[in-house]
């Protein structure tokens, strides 16, 4: 299933940044989702590790049920911090992080465990257990979070591996896999417990073009087949535009643009164009702030 086949009825949140279609005179993004249809919401969220190091500043975004939404931006802009807030690893300094209408920050211990049980996470570079077989990597969350008998777990693991085309690798170790295959095993582990929400942290990093395309299409198909809601953190523009429903751009901790695929492609917004086209000059500066050349080399 491609983006062209999927419905693009996505939320247009009340963020400070205007949808790129509205700003640039391009086709307007799709209508907001119906009331109660938002599964994940960040409302004016700010976060910083210290007072002098603010990572997110007033971020507002909405992820409707059943959709695949990308959060894009340069390295260090706060993309992965959004995922950590959703997992409850860190708490926002201001604003609300809501999943299913419930604030993550106020969840008690048992509520947090139940919340995380509904999440599937694909870590950057896969993060497979190197001393376990492929089978045991995928079976790990089933053993940890269910009381299913071994024969049922066996069948489920093989089904998940078959879904990513790697049933035949069950007894191999991660060191015996290619980078693309390892990422697909990590994807099978991500969906091991049929999560309500799947979180992907740079799933395309380090992959060759063929593996990248395979993983991208798997993410799209699994999202639709399993009825999941997915959040994809990435800076791979080309692949993301093929599979996602809606995109948020974050720069310096703020949402600077957002829109559906058609709006992003048609946008003339300087930041969007620089990011989508890979331009070296634009709102995102190449040089980190520093003294003038005259001061350093005088």
C-alpha positions as CSV (number, residue, x, y, z in Angstrom):
1,X,0.0,0.0,0.0
2,X,1.4,3.4,-1.0
3,X,0.7,6.9,0.3
4,X,-1.4,7.5,-2.8
5,X,-3.6,4.6,-1.8
6,X,-4.0,5.8,1.8
7,X,-6.5,8.3,3.1
8,X,-4.9,11.6,4.0
9,X,-7.5,12.8,6.4
10,X,-5.1,14.0,9.0
11,X,-5.2,16.4,12.0
12,X,-4.1,20.0,11.4
13,X,-3.3,21.0,15.0
14,X,-3.6,24.4,16.5
15,X,0.2,25.0,16.5
16,X,1.9,28.3,16.3
17,X,3.4,27.3,12.9
18,X,0.8,27.5,10.1
19,X,0.3,24.4,7.9
20,X,2.7,24.8,5.0
21,X,-0.1,24.7,2.4
22,X,-1.8,27.7,4.0
23,X,1.4,29.6,4.3
24,X,2.7,29.0,0.8
25,X,-0.5,29.1,-1.3
26,X,-0.2,25.4,-2.0
27,X,-3.1,22.9,-1.7
28,X,-4.5,23.1,1.9
29,X,-3.7,20.1,4.2
30,X,-6.5,17.7,4.9
31,X,-9.2,18.5,7.4
32,X,-8.6,18.1,11.1
33,X,-9.5,14.7,12.6
34,X,-12.9,14.3,14.2
35,X,-13.3,15.1,17.9
36,X,-11.9,12.2,20.0
37,X,-10.0,10.7,17.0
38,X,-6.6,11.9,18.2
39,X,-4.6,9.2,19.9
40,X,-1.5,11.1,20.7
41,X,-1.4,14.8,21.5
42,X,1.4,17.2,22.6
43,X,-0.1,20.5,23.8
44,X,2.3,23.4,24.1
45,X,5.0,21.1,25.5
46,X,8.4,22.4,26.6
47,X,11.3,20.4,27.9
48,X,14.9,21.1,28.9
49,X,17.6,19.2,30.7
50,X,18.7,22.4,32.4
51,X,17.4,26.0,32.4
52,X,20.1,26.9,29.9
53,X,19.5,23.9,27.6
54,X,16.0,24.0,26.3
55,X,15.2,21.1,23.9
56,X,11.5,21.7,23.1
57,X,9.7,25.0,23.3
58,X,5.9,25.1,23.0
59,X,5.5,22.1,20.7
60,X,2.0,21.2,19.7
61,X,1.2,18.2,17.5
62,X,-1.6,15.7,17.0
63,X,-1.4,12.1,15.8
64,X,-4.8,10.6,14.7
65,X,-5.6,6.9,15.3
66,X,-4.5,4.6,12.5
67,X,-2.2,7.1,10.8
68,X,1.5,7.2,10.1
69,X,3.0,10.6,11.1
70,X,6.6,11.7,10.6
71,X,8.5,14.1,12.9
72,X,11.4,15.5,10.9
73,X,14.2,17.9,11.4
74,X,18.0,18.2,11.7
75,X,20.1,16.3,14.3
76,X,19.6,17.6,17.8
77,X,16.3,19.4,17.1
78,X,14.3,17.5,19.6
79,X,12.8,14.7,17.6
80,X,13.8,11.8,19.8
81,X,12.9,13.8,22.9
82,X,9.3,13.6,21.6
83,X,9.4,9.8,21.7
84,X,11.0,9.8,25.2
85,X,8.1,12.0,26.4
86,X,5.6,9.6,25.0
87,X,7.3,6.7,26.7
88,X,7.3,8.4,30.0
89,X,11.1,8.3,30.3
90,X,11.2,12.1,30.8
91,X,8.5,14.5,31.8
92,X,7.6,17.8,30.2
93,X,8.6,21.0,32.0
94,X,5.4,22.6,30.7
95,X,2.4,21.6,28.7
96,X,0.7,18.2,28.4
97,X,1.6,14.9,26.7
98,X,-1.6,12.9,26.2
99,X,-2.0,9.3,24.9
100,X,-5.6,8.1,24.6
101,X,-6.6,11.3,26.4
102,X,-4.6,10.4,29.5
103,X,-1.7,12.6,30.6
104,X,1.5,10.5,30.6
105,X,3.2,12.7,33.3
106,X,0.7,11.8,36.0
107,X,0.6,8.0,35.5
108,X,1.3,5.9,38.5
109,X,3.8,3.0,38.4
110,X,1.2,0.3,37.3
111,X,-0.4,2.7,34.8
112,X,3.0,3.5,33.3
113,X,3.8,-0.2,32.8
114,X,0.4,-0.8,31.2
115,X,0.9,2.3,29.0
116,X,4.4,1.0,27.8
117,X,2.9,-2.4,27.2
118,X,0.8,-0.7,24.4
119,X,3.9,0.8,22.8
120,X,6.2,-0.8,20.3
121,X,9.6,0.8,19.9
122,X,12.1,0.4,17.1
123,X,15.4,1.9,18.4
124,X,17.9,3.6,16.2
125,X,20.2,1.0,14.6
126,X,17.9,-1.8,15.9
127,X,19.4,-2.5,19.3
128,X,19.1,-6.2,19.1
129,X,20.5,-8.4,21.9
130,X,23.7,-9.7,20.3
131,X,24.0,-12.8,22.4
132,X,20.5,-14.0,21.5
133,X,19.2,-15.6,18.3
134,X,16.8,-13.8,16.1
135,X,14.0,-16.0,17.5
136,X,14.9,-15.1,21.1
137,X,15.1,-11.4,20.3
138,X,11.5,-11.4,18.9
139,X,10.3,-13.7,21.7
140,X,11.8,-11.6,24.5
141,X,8.9,-9.2,24.9
142,X,6.4,-12.1,24.8
143,X,8.3,-13.9,27.6
144,X,8.5,-10.7,29.6
145,X,5.0,-9.4,29.3
146,X,2.8,-12.5,28.8
147,X,2.1,-15.9,30.3
148,X,1.7,-17.6,26.9
149,X,2.9,-21.2,26.6
150,X,6.1,-21.8,24.7
151,X,4.3,-23.4,21.7
152,X,2.1,-20.4,21.2
153,X,5.1,-18.0,21.5
154,X,7.0,-20.1,18.9
155,X,4.1,-19.8,16.4
156,X,3.7,-16.0,17.1
157,X,7.5,-15.4,16.7
158,X,7.6,-17.2,13.4
159,X,4.5,-15.3,12.2
160,X,6.2,-11.9,13.0
161,X,9.4,-13.0,11.3
162,X,7.4,-14.2,8.3
163,X,5.7,-10.7,8.1
164,X,9.1,-9.1,7.6
165,X,10.4,-11.9,5.3
166,X,12.9,-13.4,7.7
167,X,11.3,-16.6,9.1
168,X,14.4,-18.5,7.8
169,X,16.8,-16.5,10.0
170,X,15.2,-17.6,13.3
171,X,18.3,-19.4,14.6
172,X,20.9,-16.9,13.4
173,X,22.6,-14.4,15.6
174,X,22.4,-10.7,14.8
175,X,26.1,-10.8,13.8
176,X,25.2,-13.1,11.0
177,X,22.7,-10.6,9.5
178,X,23.2,-7.7,7.2
179,X,22.3,-4.2,8.4
180,X,18.9,-4.3,6.6
181,X,18.0,-7.7,7.8
182,X,18.9,-6.7,11.4
183,X,16.6,-3.7,11.1
184,X,13.8,-6.0,9.9
185,X,14.3,-8.3,12.8
186,X,14.0,-5.2,15.1
187,X,10.8,-4.3,13.3
188,X,9.4,-7.8,14.0
189,X,10.3,-7.3,17.7
190,X,8.6,-3.9,17.6
191,X,5.3,-5.5,16.6
192,X,5.7,-8.7,18.7
193,X,2.9,-7.7,21.1
194,X,0.7,-6.1,18.5
195,X,1.1,-2.6,20.0
196,X,-1.5,0.1,19.7
197,X,1.3,2.7,19.0
198,X,4.6,2.1,17.2
199,X,7.5,4.5,17.7
200,X,10.3,4.5,15.1
201,X,13.6,6.3,16.0
202,X,15.6,6.9,12.8
203,X,14.6,3.5,11.3
204,X,16.4,4.2,7.9
205,X,19.8,5.2,9.4
206,X,22.7,3.4,7.8
207,X,20.7,1.4,5.3
208,X,21.4,0.9,1.6
209,X,18.7,2.2,-0.8
210,X,17.1,-1.3,-1.3
211,X,17.0,-2.1,2.4
212,X,15.7,1.4,3.2
213,X,12.9,1.1,0.7
214,X,12.0,-2.4,2.0
215,X,11.9,-1.2,5.7
216,X,9.9,1.9,4.7
217,X,7.2,-0.2,2.9
218,X,7.1,-2.7,5.7
219,X,6.4,0.1,8.2
220,X,3.5,1.4,6.1
221,X,2.0,-2.1,5.4
222,X,2.3,-3.2,9.0
223,X,0.7,0.0,10.3
224,X,-2.3,-0.6,8.1
225,X,-2.6,-4.3,8.5
226,X,-2.3,-4.3,12.3
227,X,-4.4,-1.1,12.7
228,X,-1.6,0.7,14.6
229,X,-0.8,4.3,15.0
230,X,2.8,5.1,14.1
231,X,5.2,8.0,14.8
232,X,8.3,8.0,12.6
233,X,11.2,10.2,13.7
234,X,13.6,10.6,10.8
235,X,15.5,13.0,8.6
236,X,15.1,10.9,5.4
237,X,12.8,13.0,3.4
238,X,12.6,11.0,0.2
239,X,11.5,7.7,1.8
240,X,9.2,9.4,4.3
241,X,7.2,11.2,1.6
242,X,6.4,7.8,0.1
243,X,4.9,6.3,3.1
244,X,3.6,8.8,5.7
245,X,0.3,10.6,6.0
246,X,1.4,13.8,7.7
247,X,4.6,15.5,8.5
248,X,5.8,17.8,11.3
249,X,9.0,19.8,10.9
250,X,10.9,20.7,14.1
251,X,13.7,23.2,14.2
252,X,15.4,24.5,17.4
253,X,12.8,22.8,19.5
254,X,9.8,24.3,17.8
255,X,7.3,23.1,15.2
256,X,8.1,25.3,12.3
257,X,5.9,23.7,9.6
258,X,3.5,20.8,9.2
259,X,1.2,19.4,6.5
260,X,0.2,16.4,4.4
261,X,2.4,15.0,1.7
262,X,0.9,17.1,-1.1
263,X,1.3,20.3,0.9
264,X,4.9,19.5,1.8
265,X,5.9,18.8,-1.8
266,X,4.2,22.0,-3.1
267,X,5.4,24.2,-0.3
268,X,7.6,27.3,-0.9
269,X,8.3,27.8,2.8
270,X,12.1,28.4,3.1
271,X,12.7,25.9,5.9
272,X,10.6,23.2,4.2
273,X,12.3,23.7,0.9
274,X,15.8,23.7,2.4
275,X,15.1,20.5,4.2
276,X,13.3,18.7,1.4
277,X,15.8,19.7,-1.3
278,X,18.9,19.4,0.9
279,X,20.0,23.0,0.3
280,X,23.1,24.0,2.1
281,X,21.9,27.6,2.6
282,X,18.7,28.7,4.2
283,X,17.1,29.1,7.7
284,X,19.2,26.2,9.0
285,X,22.7,27.5,9.3
286,X,25.7,25.4,8.3
287,X,28.1,27.1,10.8
288,X,27.5,26.7,14.5
289,X,27.5,30.1,16.2
290,X,31.1,31.3,16.8
291,X,33.3,34.3,17.0
292,X,34.1,36.1,13.7
293,X,37.0,34.8,11.7
294,X,38.8,38.0,12.4
295,X,38.6,37.4,16.1
296,X,39.8,33.8,15.9
297,X,42.6,34.3,13.4
298,X,43.8,37.8,14.3
